[in-house]
Every structure is written in C-alpha cells, then in structure tokens.
Amino acid sequence: MADLMRTVLTGLALAAAQPAATEAGPFVDAGGVVPGLVLDLRYAGSDNFIGRPIAGYEAPRCLLTPQAARALATVQAALAPEGLGLKVFDCYRPRRAVADFAAWARDPADTRMKPAYYPRTDKADLFRLGYIAERSSHSRGSTVDLTLVRRADGAELDMGTPFDLFDEASATDFPGLSPEQARNRRRLRDAMIRAGFVPYAQEWWHFTLRDEPFPTTSFDQPVR
C-alpha cells in the first residue's frame, strides 16, 4: 500500500507540474497520472453507438484537467484496498465530437448500432430523453465516463448494463437491478462522490468534478 501511495503522489506531482496549456487545451493525460488506470476509449475506435471513430478523437487518450485527474487518482487509491480499480470510457470530448453525435442523432436512416446500444429506445427520442445533447460537460475537461474493474484480472464488475446503453436501465437507481449490480453502482458512485465528483442520475458511468476549473468553457482541440 505504501508503494501504491508513493506512486499516486508521484503522479499527482507530475500533474501539478504540467504546463497550463497543451496541444489539446489545459489538460493532462490521466493515463500517466492515475496509476493502473485502464483505458478503453470507445470514441477513438468503432466500438461505440455510432460504429465508427468520432470526429476529434485522433488517439485513445484520456485527457482531463489537472484537478479532475488528481481527483481520479484519489479514487483509484481509495479503491486499491478492495482490489478494485477504474476503467475509463471517455474523458475530454471536443465540441466537434459533440456535433458529430448530434448530426448522427438527426439521421433516422442510421440505426445499425441500435441492437447493441438503444434496442428499446426510439432514436428520435434520444435528444428528448437526454442521451444526446447539443452541448456536453465532457467538453469542459472535467467529466469522465468510467466503471469498476478487478485489479487482479481487469474484469469489469457487473453494473447491470453496458456503458452507453441508452435505456432507463442505465439510471443509477434503476429498480430492476440485482443486489450485486445495485451494490456495484453504489460502490462507484460513493467513491467518486467522496473524491469531489457529481454523478448524473440517468447514466451510472457519468461523473463531473464539482469544482471544475472551466464551468463555462467548452474546448474543441482534438484528442491527439
């Protein structure tokens, strides 16, 4: 545990030492700041609800503000004694990616990923139900989509639904969960809240840093 804490503190020091701005905005690479963070950046590839790489994602990197990255390192360290860790699906999201999502949502003909990502939801309702929006907190650099994994083998804990399932079952307190699924969602939510993140009730995987440094600024530099 002492070695882990030394690694975390080293990562935090590196984050603090980063310059105020980088090629992708005032962000740091959380993959280099949070020890053992598992990366599964879906929008840089084709395993997502559109089925192709999303505009603005040129590399599978988790970019976050230094404040959000430090808070995520705190969560990772707190989970370690339980043999658990974090896997991230999305971090900073350029505005051009948000526009790409919105354009896709307005195209009724493109439903090829419906069976996997919104089988019970009409695509025409994605805006109304809050799954797709014209603006995203991700573009401010302090929002992250993530889940819990076992450190021993990297297996995801059972959360009841996969990431990005556009369905009422993805709500954190969905009543149809098994006791284990509900417990795993609470584990994630409570750990994130303790580190200063605010959950989004409609999506169990979505959290925003409460004291985010850019609450009114959306960035558009690509992820490289």
Buried (B, 14 or more C-beta within 10 A) or exposed (E): EEEBEEBBEEBBEBBEEBEEEBEBBBBBBBBBBBBBBBBBBBBBBEBBBBBEBBBBBEEBBBBBBBBBBBBBBBBBBBBBEEEBBBBBBBBBBBBBBBBBBBEBBEEEEBEEBBEBBBEEBEBEBBBEBEBBEEEBBBBBBBBBBBBBBEBEEEEBBBBBBBBBBBBBBBBBEBEEBEEEBBEBBEBBBEBBBEBBBBBBEBBBBBBBBEEBBBEEEBBBBBBE
